[in-house]
Amino acid sequence: MNHKLSRRIFNIGLLAAVAVALLGGIFMKVWLLWCCVGLLILNLMQQNAFDRCPHCGEWFNPRAAEPDFCPKCGKKVDE
């Protein structure tokens, strides 16, 4: 999986976790809030595994725009 797909999956997972948290708060269901925590943990594990440079393994800044080149080694990320 490339880093752009990983970042899109992260954003979708984050929106899903927020939606589940809101539903849990509205309906006062604790199990929905625990599902939200589980979604966040899975989402962070996915990002940690795949949002890296394929050449040197450097993690990309999740708050920055999707890079075309690695900030550490300078190689093109998507080849």
PDB file with SEQRES, HELIX, SHEET and CRYST1 records, atoms N, CA, C and O in Angstrom:
SEQRES   1 A   79  MET ASN HIS LYS LEU SER ARG ARG ILE PHE ASN ILE GLY          
SEQRES   2 A   79  LEU LEU ALA ALA VAL ALA VAL ALA LEU LEU GLY GLY ILE          
SEQRES   3 A   79  PHE MET LYS VAL TRP LEU LEU TRP CYS CYS VAL GLY LEU          
SEQRES   4 A   79  LEU ILE LEU ASN LEU MET GLN GLN ASN ALA PHE ASP ARG          
SEQRES   5 A   79  CYS PRO HIS CYS GLY GLU TRP PHE ASN PRO ARG ALA ALA          
SEQRES   6 A   79  GLU PRO ASP PHE CYS PRO LYS CYS GLY LYS LYS VAL ASP          
SEQRES   7 A   79  GLU                                                          
HELIX    1 AA1 HIS A    3  PHE A   27  1                                  25    
HELIX    2 AA2 VAL A   30  PHE A   50  1                                  21    
CRYST1    1.000    1.000    1.000  90.00  90.00  90.00 P 1           1          
ATOM      1  N   MET A   1       0.855  -1.175   0.000  1.00  0.00           N  
ATOM      2  CA  MET A   1       0.000   0.000   0.000  1.00  0.00           C  
ATOM      3  C   MET A   1       0.898   1.235   0.000  1.00  0.00           C  
ATOM      4  O   MET A   1       1.876   1.304   0.744  1.00  0.00           O  
ATOM      5  N   ASN A   2       0.556   2.200  -0.838  1.00  0.00           N  
ATOM      6  CA  ASN A   2       1.363   3.415  -0.855  1.00  0.00           C  
ATOM      7  C   ASN A   2       0.860   4.416   0.180  1.00  0.00           C  
ATOM      8  O   ASN A   2      -0.212   4.241   0.760  1.00  0.00           O  
ATOM      9  N   HIS A   3       1.635   5.450   0.398  1.00  0.00           N  
ATOM     10  CA  HIS A   3       1.315   6.379   1.483  1.00  0.00           C  
ATOM     11  C   HIS A   3       0.086   7.224   1.191  1.00  0.00           C  
ATOM     12  O   HIS A   3      -0.595   7.648   2.124  1.00  0.00           O  
ATOM     13  N   LYS A   4      -0.220   7.483  -0.084  1.00  0.00           N  
ATOM     14  CA  LYS A   4      -1.404   8.284  -0.402  1.00  0.00           C  
ATOM     15  C   LYS A   4      -2.680   7.512  -0.081  1.00  0.00           C  
ATOM     16  O   LYS A   4      -3.627   8.077   0.467  1.00  0.00           O  
ATOM     17  N   LEU A   5      -2.709   6.236  -0.416  1.00  0.00           N  
ATOM     18  CA  LEU A   5      -3.860   5.406  -0.066  1.00  0.00           C  
ATOM     19  C   LEU A   5      -3.963   5.259   1.451  1.00  0.00           C  
ATOM     20  O   LEU A   5      -5.060   5.277   2.010  1.00  0.00           O  
ATOM     21  N   SER A   6      -2.823   5.116   2.110  1.00  0.00           N  
ATOM     22  CA  SER A   6      -2.813   5.023   3.567  1.00  0.00           C  
ATOM     23  C   SER A   6      -3.380   6.285   4.198  1.00  0.00           C  
ATOM     24  O   SER A   6      -4.135   6.205   5.167  1.00  0.00           O  
ATOM     25  N   ARG A   7      -3.032   7.429   3.672  1.00  0.00           N  
ATOM     26  CA  ARG A   7      -3.532   8.688   4.228  1.00  0.00           C  
ATOM     27  C   ARG A   7      -5.031   8.847   3.987  1.00  0.00           C  
ATOM     28  O   ARG A   7      -5.744   9.370   4.843  1.00  0.00           O  
ATOM     29  N   ARG A   8      -5.516   8.396   2.821  1.00  0.00           N  
ATOM     30  CA  ARG A   8      -6.961   8.454   2.560  1.00  0.00           C  
ATOM     31  C   ARG A   8      -7.718   7.530   3.513  1.00  0.00           C  
ATOM     32  O   ARG A   8      -8.762   7.905   4.047  1.00  0.00           O  
ATOM     33  N   ILE A   9      -7.196   6.330   3.725  1.00  0.00           N  
ATOM     34  CA  ILE A   9      -7.829   5.392   4.656  1.00  0.00           C  
ATOM     35  C   ILE A   9      -7.823   5.980   6.063  1.00  0.00           C  
ATOM     36  O   ILE A   9      -8.804   5.836   6.794  1.00  0.00           O  
ATOM     37  N   PHE A  10      -6.730   6.644   6.456  1.00  0.00           N  
ATOM     38  CA  PHE A  10      -6.654   7.280   7.762  1.00  0.00           C  
ATOM     39  C   PHE A  10      -7.735   8.351   7.921  1.00  0.00           C  
ATOM     40  O   PHE A  10      -8.398   8.418   8.956  1.00  0.00           O  
ATOM     41  N   ASN A  11      -7.908   9.181   6.903  1.00  0.00           N  
ATOM     42  CA  ASN A  11      -8.911  10.249   6.976  1.00  0.00           C  
ATOM     43  C   ASN A  11     -10.327   9.677   7.061  1.00  0.00           C  
ATOM     44  O   ASN A  11     -11.151  10.174   7.829  1.00  0.00           O  
ATOM     45  N   ILE A  12     -10.611   8.639   6.279  1.00  0.00           N  
ATOM     46  CA  ILE A  12     -11.929   8.012   6.326  1.00  0.00           C  
ATOM     47  C   ILE A  12     -12.153   7.362   7.690  1.00  0.00           C  
ATOM     48  O   ILE A  12     -13.239   7.472   8.259  1.00  0.00           O  
ATOM     49  N   GLY A  13     -11.131   6.685   8.214  1.00  0.00           N  
ATOM     50  CA  GLY A  13     -11.241   6.057   9.530  1.00  0.00           C  
ATOM     51  C   GLY A  13     -11.441   7.072  10.634  1.00  0.00           C  
ATOM     52  O   GLY A  13     -12.180   6.821  11.586  1.00  0.00           O  
ATOM     53  N   LEU A  14     -10.787   8.219  10.516  1.00  0.00           N  
ATOM     54  CA  LEU A  14     -10.955   9.276  11.503  1.00  0.00           C  
ATOM     55  C   LEU A  14     -12.378   9.836  11.481  1.00  0.00           C  
ATOM     56  O   LEU A  14     -12.973  10.074  12.533  1.00  0.00           O  
ATOM     57  N   LEU A  15     -12.914  10.042  10.291  1.00  0.00           N  
ATOM     58  CA  LEU A  15     -14.299  10.510  10.187  1.00  0.00           C  
ATOM     59  C   LEU A  15     -15.273   9.468  10.733  1.00  0.00           C  
ATOM     60  O   LEU A  15     -16.250   9.822  11.394  1.00  0.00           O  
ATOM     61  N   ALA A  16     -15.016   8.187  10.462  1.00  0.00           N  
ATOM     62  CA  ALA A  16     -15.880   7.127  10.980  1.00  0.00           C  
ATOM     63  C   ALA A  16     -15.836   7.087  12.507  1.00  0.00           C  
ATOM     64  O   ALA A  16     -16.869   6.908  13.151  1.00  0.00           O  
ATOM     65  N   ALA A  17     -14.651   7.253  13.086  1.00  0.00           N  
ATOM     66  CA  ALA A  17     -14.524   7.241  14.545  1.00  0.00           C  
ATOM     67  C   ALA A  17     -15.271   8.411  15.170  1.00  0.00           C  
ATOM     68  O   ALA A  17     -15.911   8.252  16.210  1.00  0.00           O  
ATOM     69  N   VAL A  18     -15.196   9.573  14.554  1.00  0.00           N  
ATOM     70  CA  VAL A  18     -15.919  10.738  15.071  1.00  0.00           C  
ATOM     71  C   VAL A  18     -17.427  10.509  14.973  1.00  0.00           C  
ATOM     72  O   VAL A  18     -18.168  10.850  15.895  1.00  0.00           O  
ATOM     73  N   ALA A  19     -17.882   9.931  13.858  1.00  0.00           N  
ATOM     74  CA  ALA A  19     -19.309   9.653  13.696  1.00  0.00           C  
ATOM     75  C   ALA A  19     -19.799   8.653  14.741  1.00  0.00           C  
ATOM     76  O   ALA A  19     -20.871   8.830  15.320  1.00  0.00           O  
ATOM     77  N   VAL A  20     -19.016   7.606  14.982  1.00  0.00           N  
ATOM     78  CA  VAL A  20     -19.393   6.608  15.988  1.00  0.00           C  
ATOM     79  C   VAL A  20     -19.402   7.235  17.385  1.00  0.00           C  
ATOM     80  O   VAL A  20     -20.271   6.924  18.200  1.00  0.00           O  
ATOM     81  N   ALA A  21     -18.441   8.116  17.659  1.00  0.00           N  
ATOM     82  CA  ALA A  21     -18.407   8.794  18.962  1.00  0.00           C  
ATOM     83  C   ALA A  21     -19.630   9.684  19.144  1.00  0.00           C  
ATOM     84  O   ALA A  21     -20.214   9.728  20.227  1.00  0.00           O  
ATOM     85  N   LEU A  22     -20.017  10.389  18.092  1.00  0.00           N  
ATOM     86  CA  LEU A  22     -21.212  11.232  18.185  1.00  0.00           C  
ATOM     87  C   LEU A  22     -22.470  10.392  18.400  1.00  0.00           C  
ATOM     88  O   LEU A  22     -23.329  10.754  19.204  1.00  0.00           O  
ATOM     89  N   LEU A  23     -22.580   9.280  17.689  1.00  0.00           N  
ATOM     90  CA  LEU A  23     -23.732   8.397  17.886  1.00  0.00           C  
ATOM     91  C   LEU A  23     -23.749   7.822  19.306  1.00  0.00           C  
ATOM     92  O   LEU A  23     -24.805   7.704  19.927  1.00  0.00           O  
ATOM     93  N   GLY A  24     -22.568   7.470  19.803  1.00  0.00           N  
ATOM     94  CA  GLY A  24     -22.481   6.964  21.174  1.00  0.00           C  
ATOM     95  C   GLY A  24     -22.897   8.004  22.194  1.00  0.00           C  
ATOM     96  O   GLY A  24     -23.535   7.680  23.196  1.00  0.00           O  
ATOM     97  N   GLY A  25     -22.537   9.254  21.941  1.00  0.00           N  
ATOM     98  CA  GLY A  25     -22.928  10.329  22.848  1.00  0.00           C  
ATOM     99  C   GLY A  25     -24.408  10.654  22.766  1.00  0.00           C  
ATOM    100  O   GLY A  25     -25.050  10.930  23.779  1.00  0.00           O  
ATOM    101  N   ILE A  26     -24.951  10.620  21.548  1.00  0.00           N  
ATOM    102  CA  ILE A  26     -26.371  10.936  21.382  1.00  0.00           C  
ATOM    103  C   ILE A  26     -27.255   9.865  22.011  1.00  0.00           C  
ATOM    104  O   ILE A  26     -28.201  10.174  22.736  1.00  0.00           O  
ATOM    105  N   PHE A  27     -26.936   8.590  21.724  1.00  0.00           N  
ATOM    106  CA  PHE A  27     -27.772   7.494  22.212  1.00  0.00           C  
ATOM    107  C   PHE A  27     -27.341   6.955  23.576  1.00  0.00           C  
ATOM    108  O   PHE A  27     -27.948   6.020  24.099  1.00  0.00           O  
ATOM    109  N   MET A  28     -26.290   7.548  24.150  1.00  0.00           N  
ATOM    110  CA  MET A  28     -25.794   7.155  25.478  1.00  0.00           C  
ATOM    111  C   MET A  28     -25.464   5.660  25.550  1.00  0.00           C  
ATOM    112  O   MET A  28     -25.841   4.970  26.497  1.00  0.00           O  
ATOM    113  N   LYS A  29     -24.760   5.184  24.537  1.00  0.00           N  
ATOM    114  CA  LYS A  29     -24.345   3.784  24.483  1.00  0.00           C  
ATOM    115  C   LYS A  29     -22.829   3.715  24.673  1.00  0.00           C  
ATOM    116  O   LYS A  29     -22.059   4.200  23.843  1.00  0.00           O  
ATOM    117  N   VAL A  30     -22.427   3.110  25.770  1.00  0.00           N  
ATOM    118  CA  VAL A  30     -21.003   3.028  26.090  1.00  0.00           C  
ATOM    119  C   VAL A  30     -20.269   2.141  25.090  1.00  0.00           C  
ATOM    120  O   VAL A  30     -19.110   2.405  24.770  1.00  0.00           O  
ATOM    121  N   TRP A  31     -20.921   1.096  24.591  1.00  0.00           N  
ATOM    122  CA  TRP A  31     -20.247   0.195  23.665  1.00  0.00           C  
ATOM    123  C   TRP A  31     -19.895   0.906  22.360  1.00  0.00           C  
ATOM    124  O   TRP A  31     -18.909   0.546  21.717  1.00  0.00           O  
ATOM    125  N   LEU A  32     -20.686   1.916  21.953  1.00  0.00           N  
ATOM    126  CA  LEU A  32     -20.331   2.686  20.762  1.00  0.00           C  
ATOM    127  C   LEU A  32     -19.082   3.534  21.012  1.00  0.00           C  
ATOM    128  O   LEU A  32     -18.263   3.721  20.113  1.00  0.00           O  
ATOM    129  N   LEU A  33     -18.945   4.036  22.215  1.00  0.00           N  
ATOM    130  CA  LEU A  33     -17.745   4.811  22.542  1.00  0.00           C  
ATOM    131  C   LEU A  33     -16.509   3.915  22.550  1.00  0.00           C  
ATOM    132  O   LEU A  33     -15.431   4.340  22.135  1.00  0.00           O  
ATOM    133  N   TRP A  34     -16.662   2.666  23.023  1.00  0.00           N  
ATOM    134  CA  TRP A  34     -15.536   1.733  22.977  1.00  0.00           C  
ATOM    135  C   TRP A  34     -15.207   1.340  21.539  1.00  0.00           C  
ATOM    136  O   TRP A  34     -14.042   1.115  21.208  1.00  0.00           O  
ATOM    137  N   CYS A  35     -16.229   1.255  20.681  1.00  0.00           N  
ATOM    138  CA  CYS A  35     -15.977   1.006  19.256  1.00  0.00           C  
ATOM    139  C   CYS A  35     -15.176   2.159  18.652  1.00  0.00           C  
ATOM    140  O   CYS A  35     -14.299   1.939  17.817  1.00  0.00           O  
ATOM    141  N   CYS A  36     -15.477   3.371  19.070  1.00  0.00           N  
ATOM    142  CA  CYS A  36     -14.737   4.541  18.599  1.00  0.00           C  
ATOM    143  C   CYS A  36     -13.272   4.445  18.998  1.00  0.00           C  
ATOM    144  O   CYS A  36     -12.386   4.722  18.191  1.00  0.00           O  
ATOM    145  N   VAL A  37     -13.018   4.056  20.232  1.00  0.00           N  
ATOM    146  CA  VAL A  37     -11.628   3.902  20.698  1.00  0.00           C  
ATOM    147  C   VAL A  37     -10.922   2.820  19.884  1.00  0.00           C  
ATOM    148  O   VAL A  37      -9.768   2.989  19.490  1.00  0.00           O  
ATOM    149  N   GLY A  38     -11.611   1.717  19.635  1.00  0.00           N  
ATOM    150  CA  GLY A  38     -11.028   0.646  18.818  1.00  0.00           C  
ATOM    151  C   GLY A  38     -10.725   1.103  17.407  1.00  0.00           C  
ATOM    152  O   GLY A  38      -9.673   0.774  16.859  1.00  0.00           O  
ATOM    153  N   LEU A  39     -11.641   1.865  16.807  1.00  0.00           N  
ATOM    154  CA  LEU A  39     -11.401   2.398  15.469  1.00  0.00           C  
ATOM    155  C   LEU A  39     -10.181   3.316  15.446  1.00  0.00           C  
ATOM    156  O   LEU A  39      -9.368   3.253  14.524  1.00  0.00           O  
ATOM    157  N   LEU A  40     -10.057   4.163  16.455  1.00  0.00           N  
ATOM    158  CA  LEU A  40      -8.907   5.063  16.505  1.00  0.00           C  
ATOM    159  C   LEU A  40      -7.592   4.297  16.639  1.00  0.00           C  
ATOM    160  O   LEU A  40      -6.599   4.646  16.000  1.00  0.00           O  
ATOM    161  N   ILE A  41      -7.585   3.259  17.463  1.00  0.00           N  
ATOM    162  CA  ILE A  41      -6.366   2.460  17.636  1.00  0.00           C  
ATOM    163  C   ILE A  41      -5.999   1.758  16.339  1.00  0.00           C  
ATOM    164  O   ILE A  41      -4.836   1.782  15.934  1.00  0.00           O  
ATOM    165  N   LEU A  42      -6.973   1.130  15.676  1.00  0.00           N  
ATOM    166  CA  LEU A  42      -6.703   0.468  14.401  1.00  0.00           C  
ATOM    167  C   LEU A  42      -6.237   1.463  13.346  1.00  0.00           C  
ATOM    168  O   LEU A  42      -5.349   1.162  12.548  1.00  0.00           O  
ATOM    169  N   ASN A  43      -6.838   2.643  13.347  1.00  0.00           N  
ATOM    170  CA  ASN A  43      -6.475   3.679  12.396  1.00  0.00           C  
ATOM    171  C   ASN A  43      -5.032   4.146  12.600  1.00  0.00           C  
ATOM    172  O   ASN A  43      -4.292   4.317  11.631  1.00  0.00           O  
ATOM    173  N   LEU A  44      -4.639   4.348  13.835  1.00  0.00           N  
ATOM    174  CA  LEU A  44      -3.264   4.775  14.113  1.00  0.00           C  
ATOM    175  C   LEU A  44      -2.252   3.678  13.796  1.00  0.00           C  
ATOM    176  O   LEU A  44      -1.147   3.966  13.335  1.00  0.00           O  
ATOM    177  N   MET A  45      -2.624   2.416  14.043  1.00  0.00           N  
ATOM    178  CA  MET A  45      -1.725   1.307  13.695  1.00  0.00           C  
ATOM    179  C   MET A  45      -1.522   1.224  12.182  1.00  0.00           C  
ATOM    180  O   MET A  45      -0.408   0.992  11.715  1.00  0.00           O  
ATOM    181  N   GLN A  46      -2.594   1.412  11.425  1.00  0.00           N  
ATOM    182  CA  GLN A  46      -2.510   1.392   9.972  1.00  0.00           C  
ATOM    183  C   GLN A  46      -1.622   2.519   9.466  1.00  0.00           C  
ATOM    184  O   GLN A  46      -0.786   2.310   8.587  1.00  0.00           O  
ATOM    185  N   GLN A  47      -1.803   3.704  10.017  1.00  0.00           N  
ATOM    186  CA  GLN A  47      -0.994   4.838   9.578  1.00  0.00           C  
ATOM    187  C   GLN A  47       0.473   4.627   9.949  1.00  0.00           C  
ATOM    188  O   GLN A  47       1.370   4.946   9.168  1.00  0.00           O  
ATOM    189  N   ASN A  48       0.707   4.097  11.124  1.00  0.00           N  
ATOM    190  CA  ASN A  48       2.078   3.861  11.573  1.00  0.00           C  
ATOM    191  C   ASN A  48       2.777   2.841  10.676  1.00  0.00           C  
ATOM    192  O   ASN A  48       3.983   2.937  10.449  1.00  0.00           O  
ATOM    193  N   ALA A  49       2.034   1.877  10.171  1.00  0.00           N  
ATOM    194  CA  ALA A  49       2.639   0.826   9.348  1.00  0.00           C  
ATOM    195  C   ALA A  49       2.896   1.275   7.911  1.00  0.00           C  
ATOM    196  O   ALA A  49       3.874   0.841   7.303  1.00  0.00           O  
ATOM    197  N   PHE A  50       2.040   2.135   7.356  1.00  0.00           N  
ATOM    198  CA  PHE A  50       2.117   2.397   5.918  1.00  0.00           C  
ATOM    199  C   PHE A  50       2.438   3.822   5.515  1.00  0.00           C  
ATOM    200  O   PHE A  50       2.705   4.051   4.335  1.00  0.00           O  
ATOM    201  N   ASP A  51       2.430   4.787   6.405  1.00  0.00           N  
ATOM    202  CA  ASP A  51       2.691   6.175   6.024  1.00  0.00           C  
ATOM    203  C   ASP A  51       4.172   6.488   6.197  1.00  0.00           C  
ATOM    204  O   ASP A  51       4.562   7.342   6.993  1.00  0.00           O  
ATOM    205  N   ARG A  52       4.990   5.765   5.418  1.00  0.00           N  
ATOM    206  CA  ARG A  52       6.444   5.896   5.496  1.00  0.00           C  
ATOM    207  C   ARG A  52       7.050   5.948   4.099  1.00  0.00           C  
ATOM    208  O   ARG A  52       6.393   5.627   3.109  1.00  0.00           O  
ATOM    209  N   CYS A  53       8.295   6.352   4.040  1.00  0.00           N  
ATOM    210  CA  CYS A  53       9.049   6.311   2.793  1.00  0.00           C  
ATOM    211  C   CYS A  53       9.372   4.850   2.473  1.00  0.00           C  
ATOM    212  O   CYS A  53       9.861   4.130   3.344  1.00  0.00           O  
ATOM    213  N   PRO A  54       9.111   4.399   1.249  1.00  0.00           N  
ATOM    214  CA  PRO A  54       9.411   3.015   0.915  1.00  0.00           C  
ATOM    215  C   PRO A  54      10.911   2.729   0.791  1.00  0.00           C  
ATOM    216  O   PRO A  54      11.320   1.568   0.762  1.00  0.00           O  
ATOM    217  N   HIS A  55      11.724   3.777   0.719  1.00  0.00           N  
ATOM    218  CA  HIS A  55      13.164   3.597   0.537  1.00  0.00           C  
ATOM    219  C   HIS A  55      13.926   3.587   1.864  1.00  0.00           C  
ATOM    220  O   HIS A  55      14.715   2.680   2.125  1.00  0.00           O  
ATOM    221  N   CYS A  56      13.686   4.597   2.697  1.00  0.00           N  
ATOM    222  CA  CYS A  56      14.472   4.707   3.931  1.00  0.00           C  
ATOM    223  C   CYS A  56      13.655   4.433   5.196  1.00  0.00           C  
ATOM    224  O   CYS A  56      14.232   4.282   6.273  1.00  0.00           O  
ATOM    225  N   GLY A  57      12.314   4.365   5.087  1.00  0.00           N  
ATOM    226  CA  GLY A  57      11.484   4.068   6.243  1.00  0.00           C  
ATOM    227  C   GLY A  57      11.150   5.272   7.108  1.00  0.00           C  
ATOM    228  O   GLY A  57      10.593   5.110   8.193  1.00  0.00           O  
ATOM    229  N   GLU A  58      11.474   6.464   6.657  1.00  0.00           N  
ATOM    230  CA  GLU A  58      11.181   7.686   7.419  1.00  0.00           C  
ATOM    231  C   GLU A  58       9.675   7.925   7.453  1.00  0.00           C  
ATOM    232  O   GLU A  58       9.001   7.827   6.428  1.00  0.00           O  
ATOM    233  N   TRP A  59       9.149   8.242   8.649  1.00  0.00           N  
ATOM    234  CA  TRP A  59       7.728   8.561   8.762  1.00  0.00           C  
ATOM    235  C   TRP A  59       7.468   9.939   8.203  1.00  0.00           C  
ATOM    236  O   TRP A  59       8.272  10.856   8.373  1.00  0.00           O  
ATOM    237  N   PHE A  60       6.326  10.080   7.529  1.00  0.00           N  
ATOM    238  CA  PHE A  60       5.918  11.381   7.013  1.00  0.00           C  
ATOM    239  C   PHE A  60       5.129  12.112   8.086  1.00  0.00           C  
ATOM    240  O   PHE A  60       4.492  11.489   8.936  1.00  0.00           O  
ATOM    241  N   ASN A  61       5.175  13.417   8.042  1.00  0.00           N  
ATOM    242  CA  ASN A  61       4.423  14.243   8.982  1.00  0.00           C  
ATOM    243  C   ASN A  61       2.941  14.143   8.626  1.00  0.00           C  
ATOM    244  O   ASN A  61       2.558  14.521   7.519  1.00  0.00           O  
ATOM    245  N   PRO A  62       2.096  13.645   9.532  1.00  0.00           N  
ATOM    246  CA  PRO A  62       0.678  13.486   9.199  1.00  0.00           C  
ATOM    247  C   PRO A  62      -0.068  14.807   9.052  1.00  0.00           C  
ATOM    248  O   PRO A  62      -1.149  14.842   8.465  1.00  0.00           O  
ATOM    249  N   ARG A  63       0.493  15.890   9.576  1.00  0.00           N  
ATOM    250  CA  ARG A  63      -0.163  17.191   9.470  1.00  0.00           C  
ATOM    251  C   ARG A  63       0.245  17.949   8.216  1.00  0.00           C  
ATOM    252  O   ARG A  63      -0.365  18.965   7.883  1.00  0.00           O  
ATOM    253  N   ALA A  64       1.268  17.471   7.517  1.00  0.00           N  
ATOM    254  CA  ALA A  64       1.737  18.137   6.310  1.00  0.00           C  
ATOM    255  C   ALA A  64       1.033  17.558   5.082  1.00  0.00           C  
ATOM    256  O   ALA A  64       0.372  16.522   5.159  1.00  0.00           O  
ATOM    257  N   ALA A  65       1.185  18.239   3.961  1.00  0.00           N  
ATOM    258  CA  ALA A  65       0.613  17.744   2.708  1.00  0.00           C  
ATOM    259  C   ALA A  65       1.326  16.454   2.295  1.00  0.00           C  
ATOM    260  O   ALA A  65       2.431  16.166   2.756  1.00  0.00           O  
ATOM    261  N   GLU A  66       0.683  15.693   1.429  1.00  0.00           N  
ATOM    262  CA  GLU A  66       1.284  14.441   0.960  1.00  0.00           C  
ATOM    263  C   GLU A  66       2.552  14.754   0.159  1.00  0.00           C  
ATOM    264  O   GLU A  66       2.488  15.465  -0.844  1.00  0.00           O  
ATOM    265  N   PRO A  67       3.689  14.236   0.590  1.00  0.00           N  
ATOM    266  CA  PRO A  67       4.940  14.581  -0.097  1.00  0.00           C  
ATOM    267  C   PRO A  67       5.117  13.776  -1.382  1.00  0.00           C  
ATOM    268  O   PRO A  67       4.679  12.630  -1.483  1.00  0.00           O  
ATOM    269  N   ASP A  68       5.766  14.401  -2.358  1.00  0.00           N  
ATOM    270  CA  ASP A  68       6.150  13.685  -3.575  1.00  0.00           C  
ATOM    271  C   ASP A  68       7.545  13.089  -3.425  1.00  0.00           C  
ATOM    272  O   ASP A  68       7.877  12.085  -4.055  1.00  0.00           O  
ATOM    273  N   PHE A  69       8.360  13.727  -2.574  1.00  0.00           N  
ATOM    274  CA  PHE A  69       9.718  13.271  -2.318  1.00  0.00           C  
ATOM    275  C   PHE A  69       9.913  13.104  -0.819  1.00  0.00           C  
ATOM    276  O   PHE A  69       9.323  13.837  -0.026  1.00  0.00           O  
ATOM    277  N   CYS A  70      10.730  12.152  -0.437  1.00  0.00           N  
ATOM    278  CA  CYS A  70      11.009  11.912   0.983  1.00  0.00           C  
ATOM    279  C   CYS A  70      11.804  13.074   1.559  1.00  0.00           C  
ATOM    280  O   CYS A  70      12.776  13.509   0.941  1.00  0.00           O  
ATOM    281  N   PRO A  71      11.421  13.592   2.728  1.00  0.00           N  
ATOM    282  CA  PRO A  71      12.175  14.693   3.323  1.00  0.00           C  
ATOM    283  C   PRO A  71      13.557  14.279   3.812  1.00  0.00           C  
ATOM    284  O   PRO A  71      14.428  15.132   3.984  1.00  0.00           O  
ATOM    285  N   LYS A  72      13.774  12.976   4.039  1.00  0.00           N  
ATOM    286  CA  LYS A  72      15.071  12.526   4.556  1.00  0.00           C  
ATOM    287  C   LYS A  72      16.019  12.118   3.431  1.00  0.00           C  
ATOM    288  O   LYS A  72      17.135  12.631   3.345  1.00  0.00           O  
ATOM    289  N   CYS A  73      15.580  11.195   2.562  1.00  0.00           N  
ATOM    290  CA  CYS A  73      16.497  10.682   1.540  1.00  0.00           C  
ATOM    291  C   CYS A  73      16.364  11.393   0.191  1.00  0.00           C  
ATOM    292  O   CYS A  73      17.255  11.285  -0.652  1.00  0.00           O  
ATOM    293  N   GLY A  74      15.253  12.124  -0.024  1.00  0.00           N  
ATOM    294  CA  GLY A  74      15.081  12.889  -1.252  1.00  0.00           C  
ATOM    295  C   GLY A  74      14.618  12.085  -2.451  1.00  0.00           C  
ATOM    296  O   GLY A  74      14.510  12.633  -3.547  1.00  0.00           O  
ATOM    297  N   LYS A  75      14.341  10.800  -2.276  1.00  0.00           N  
ATOM    298  CA  LYS A  75      13.906   9.976  -3.410  1.00  0.00           C  
ATOM    299  C   LYS A  75      12.405  10.168  -3.626  1.00  0.00           C  
ATOM    300  O   LYS A  75      11.660  10.527  -2.713  1.00  0.00           O  
ATOM    301  N   LYS A  76      11.989   9.913  -4.875  1.00  0.00           N  
ATOM    302  CA  LYS A  76      10.573  10.025  -5.221  1.00  0.00           C  
ATOM    303  C   LYS A  76       9.804   8.930  -4.478  1.00  0.00           C  
ATOM    304  O   LYS A  76      10.205   7.766  -4.492  1.00  0.00           O  
ATOM    305  N   VAL A  77       8.709   9.304  -3.837  1.00  0.00           N  
ATOM    306  CA  VAL A  77       7.972   8.380  -2.984  1.00  0.00           C  
ATOM    307  C   VAL A  77       7.186   7.365  -3.800  1.00  0.00           C  
ATOM    308  O   VAL A  77       7.246   6.170  -3.511  1.00  0.00           O  
ATOM    309  N   ASP A  78       6.447   7.816  -4.817  1.00  0.00           N  
ATOM    310  CA  ASP A  78       5.640   6.900  -5.638  1.00  0.00           C  
ATOM    311  C   ASP A  78       6.361   6.620  -6.940  1.00  0.00           C  
ATOM    312  O   ASP A  78       6.404   7.462  -7.837  1.00  0.00           O  
ATOM    313  N   GLU A  79       6.920   5.441  -7.033  1.00  0.00           N  
ATOM    314  CA  GLU A  79       7.622   5.058  -8.265  1.00  0.00           C  
ATOM    315  C   GLU A  79       6.932   3.902  -8.920  1.00  0.00           C  
ATOM    316  O   GLU A  79       7.373   3.434  -9.969  1.00  0.00           O  
TER     317      GLU A  79                                                      
END                                                                             
